[in-house]
């Protein structure tokens, strides 16, 4: 699965999962950047607590992505 970190670039720079791609959920271009991703791939989305990831997963599903999972919070995943 592709791993997407939807935290801010500052949060991402402070630490992220190996191989994660940073797509800031709160950025104006989030939907545009998601549109560039292959819809047939599998994705795990995470943020700091899981709240932004929930919104990102819902938005991705609305855009036609079918294999998207909310991975929750970074601290839980990195621990």
Order of alpha helices (4+ residues) and beta strands (2+ residues): beta-alpha-beta-alpha-beta-alpha-beta-alpha
